[in-house]
Amino acid sequence: MDIVTPHGPAEARLDGPDRPAFLLALTHGSNGGVDAADLLAVREVALGLGGAVAGVTQPFRLAGRRAPGPPAKQDEAWLEVVRRLRERFGNVPYVQGGRSNGARVACRTAREAGAAGVLALAFPLHPPGKPEKTRVEELRAAGVEVLVVNGDRDPFGVPEAADAAHVTVLPGERHDLNRSPAAVGEAVEPWLRRCAARPAAMARTAGR
């Protein structure tokens, strides 16, 4: 599904039934794509629960850039993607998430997107070696239930239990969360099952 946003085209790879139990939108980090091992593990869990999954490639990556650009522009593009996806799938429960930079986008836009919950994989709490430049307020301000899944060896830091509704720390994992993708799926499954059963608010972007 090709989607035109105010900041360039995005692409959503759609999987699952036409009449899903819920919709899960997932996106990538700054340097990766929607085929990252942890994202694929979550995709399989969501499909197994009867959901539809949209793996979203954001405009900056589709254009071949690694730097996502200003957060406000990235968020505006993401919200247009959400609007189009929710038009397609109707008023089913909606959950959004991503890994690394994509987790930040999902947290920042959760309220306006009308998400029932946010999945934050490898949330980059701070730049490596710079804990004073914390991004913890993005987690705390999400306004919906957030599940964080991080590795205990992540150089970008690990959020505290008080920073989100649920924080799962996987031993031996670094920022890429690719040592045991199955463990990522196991950590996500019970949360996603509960979260996807809740009605989501209608996205505030629906009238744009």
Order of alpha helices (4+ residues) and beta strands (2+ residues): beta-beta-beta-alpha-beta-alpha-alpha-beta-alpha-beta-alpha-beta-beta-alpha
